[in-house]
Amino acid sequence: MLLGAGLVLFAGVFAWLVRDEPAAPGGAGASIADGARLFQQYCGECHAADDLRTQLRDGGAFARGRAETFLRDHGDATDAEDLTILDYLAAADTR
């Protein structure tokens, strides 16, 4: 009983300590400008942002998931950079 209570206490303390961790690179904390820059660096030579943006918006969450899966094996960007690029493409106001 004492061991179980200790584990619950430690889990609660851990959750309290990590509650304010900064956003990971490529997540919601990344800016649209970062995404635009990364898109130009890794994708812009072969792809038009407006074409990809339309596909992501029209397909919703399903298209986003497929794009994430595709990008893991396509191009030289890291996973975090891929997410930042997708956030840029999915943003409502990118102009």
N, C-alpha and C positions, 0 to 999 in steps of 0.2 A: 504494500500500500504506500509506504513511504517513498519507494523508488518511483512508482507511478505518479505520485503527486509532484515529485521533483522534476520528472520529465515534462509534465504539463506546465509547470512553472517556467522551466527553461525554454520551452516552445513559445510561451507567451512573451517572455523577455526578448527572445530573438525576433519575433514578429514586430514588437514595439521598436526595436533598434533599427530594423531595415525598412520601416514604413516610409521614410523620406529619401530613399535612394534616388539619385538623379536618373533621368531617362537614359537608356542605352543608346549608343550611336545608331542611327538608322531608324530609330523609333519615332514616336510622336514628337520628341524634342528636336528633331532635325528640322532645319528651316527649308522653305521652298527654294531659296537661293542655292542651298547646298545640293538639293535634288536636281535643279536645273544645271548646275555646274557638272555634277556627276553624269547626268544624262548626256551632255555634250561631250564629255571626256570618253565615255564608254559606249554610247549608243548613237549619238547624233550623226556620225559619219554614214551610217547605213539606214537609220530609222527616223521617221518624222514623229515628233512628239504628239501632234494632233491626231495622227492615225492611231497610235497606241492609247492615247487618252480616251478616245471615243470607244475603243474596244473595252477598256477597263470600266468606264462609266456605264455602258450599256449592259455589260455582263454582271455587274454587282460583285458580291462577295465571291461567287464562283469564279469569275474571271480573275479576281485578285489572287485567289489560291492557285489557280493554274499558272498565272504569271510568276508567282513566287517559286513554284516548282520548276518552271521552265528556266528561270534565271539562274538557278543553282548550277546548271550545266552549260549556260550560255554566257559567253563573254568573260572578261577578266576581273570584274568587280567582286568585292567581297560580299558576303551575305548581308552585312549591315549596310553597305553601299546600295545593294539591290533594293532593300527596303526603303531607303531614302529616295531612290529614283522612283519607285512605285508610289510613294507618298506624294512626290512632286506631280506625277502623272494624274493621280486621283484628286488632287487639290481642285477646289471649285474655281478659284481665281488665280491663274498662273500667268497672266499677261501684265 
